[in-house]
């Protein structure tokens, strides 16, 4: 019973992290379409995307709940 609760929580966390990654990617794409961004801004968006992806991958490896 406790394991099934953990699985559900893990999946909720997985969904949250996947949404954060999608949000970072989407915002970065919209920003570059609206206006040109500097190299520094592009580097920051790239860093944010890598961080969000790393969190998602770490969660999948830790909990095994990747879909």
Secondary structure, DSSP 8 states (H G I E B T S, - for coil): -HHHHHHHHHHHHHHHHHHHHHHHHHHHHHHHHHS---HHHHHHHHHHHHHHHHHHHHHHHHH----
